[in-house]
Amino acid sequence: MAIRMPRIIKKSSDIPKGHFAVYVGEEQKKRFVIPISFLSEPLFQDLLNQAEEEFGFDHPMGGVTIPCTEDLFVNLTSRLRK
């Protein structure tokens, strides 16, 4: 079974249809592009709940910011269905 890795994309115009960008990491400088289908996954919803608790709806980077390490994010998203 192949591990699906989230992609890092620099410009918002490069985000493919059916995907969205999130910022991850201690400094929230890494931006990952992930499938919208992740929104229905309980593991990803847990991350979004943590983001809401930490940032509310005021995300410092202007996009969804996930409060976890890059390693944890990659590990978790590699287990989700696309």
Secondary structure, 3 states (H helix, E strand, C coil): CCCCCCEECCCHHHCCCCEEEEEECCCCCEEEEEEHHHHHCHHHHHHHHHHHHHHCCCCCCCCEEECCCHHHHHHHHCCCCC
